[in-house]
Amino acid sequence: MQSRRKILIVTLSVIIGLMFIAAGILVFRGFAAFYRAESELGVKKAELEKLYQRRPFPSSQNLKTENENLDVLNQEMAGLLTAMGRGQIESVDQSPPKFMAQFWETRKDLAARAKDMEVKLANEGDFDFGFGRHMQGNLPAPQDVPRLTQQLKIVQSLCGVLYDSRVSELKGIGREEFEVDAVTGAGAKPVTSGTRLRGAVSVASLNVMSPNAGLIPEGRLFGNWHFTLSFTARESALLGVLNGFARSPLFVVVTRVDLAADDKAFQQSGETTPAGKKPVKDTPAKAVEVGKEVPVAVPRDQRVVCGHDAPLTVKMELDVYQFVKAQPAGAKPKAEEAK
């Protein structure tokens, strides 16, 4: 009996010992894993602190790459501005008397060319091409002359397109007035277009006041001139005008076109004929065989006529864009040069 009790006690002691050994092994492995994770965390934390303490910028290699990219962009922008402004008219610095002489010469040339191209000018003797305020002979302010000369040349180019398209009548040209009176220094008063110096009936001006006309705002790549053209033309001539502006060396954008036509041009003529003549009846050209359908004759005034080119009264608004001059590659902006 005692031997069995001893065996049981020994067995339980062995089992309890093994359990303590297993528990110790598990505790040891847990502490080992904890110390290993803690050491790895310390290493990662040290690496993170090292990364935060680094100062990688500016990197000489990155700066070199970005400067090369900037040079490419500047070259592309310069090429674009050069292409878009290739045909633009630049301002001309000259004296007011020289401008007045140029204005009268240009006006005379435009009037003579209109006559050669069979283009009628409204109020022909005193048609001012939008420069009615200068028809009085007053000299413009010296600071306005460069832009005035530029504007005059643009008007001359626009008139060339109208003449080449053979419009029927040029009724008026509206421009942006920005001039300052050279004598009083006050704002210039708009003058009616086509004003006669002898006190005849005048035509309402199409001009508008715009002190910044044609100027390129600071920090912008372009500015624009606004013009209004009033003329009479047939449909084919109007299409020629639009195509002419599209082909023009100037960067012209048509912003608005208002059309008006004589309603009588589209009414049916009816059965009226000249006095003393009988109306002509539409009859078949050949006899029709028996059994075939006889075509019904349509009156002439109800037939569809292709290319009915009726005269149109046109009011067209357009912008002529002015682009900045591209700077040479590698050139520094004026702001940086000033510093």
WOLINJO-V252486 format. One record per backbone hydrogen bond with DSSP energy under -1.0 kcal/mol. NH is the residue of the N-H (numbers start at 1). CO is the residue of the C=O. If there is no record, write none. Layout:
BEGIN
NH,CO
NH,CO
END
This chain:
BEGIN
5,1
6,2
7,3
8,4
9,5
10,6
11,7
12,8
13,9
14,10
15,11
16,12
17,13
18,14
19,15
20,16
21,17
22,18
23,19
24,20
25,21
26,22
27,23
28,24
29,25
30,26
31,27
32,28
33,29
34,30
35,31
36,32
37,33
38,34
39,35
40,36
41,37
42,38
43,39
44,40
45,41
46,42
47,43
48,44
49,45
50,46
51,47
52,48
53,49
63,59
64,60
65,61
66,62
67,63
68,64
69,65
70,66
71,67
72,68
73,69
74,70
75,71
76,72
77,73
78,74
79,75
80,76
81,77
82,78
83,79
84,80
85,81
92,146
99,95
100,96
101,97
102,98
103,99
104,100
105,101
106,102
107,103
108,104
109,105
110,106
111,107
112,108
113,109
114,110
115,111
116,112
117,113
119,114
120,168
122,170
126,123
127,124
131,128
134,131
135,132
137,134
144,141
148,144
149,145
150,146
151,147
152,148
153,149
154,150
155,151
156,152
157,153
158,154
159,155
160,156
161,157
162,158
163,159
164,160
165,161
166,163
167,162
168,232
169,232
170,120
171,230
172,230
174,228
177,208
181,186
185,181
188,179
195,192
199,196
203,193
208,175
210,177
213,210
214,224
215,212
220,217
223,322
225,320
227,318
228,174
229,316
230,172
231,314
232,169
233,312
238,234
239,235
240,236
241,237
242,238
243,239
244,240
245,241
246,242
247,243
252,250
253,319
255,317
256,317
258,315
260,313
265,262
266,263
267,264
277,274
292,289
302,299
303,300
309,307
310,308
312,233
313,260
314,231
315,258
316,229
317,256
318,227
319,253
320,225
321,251
322,223
324,221
331,328
337,333
338,334
339,335
END
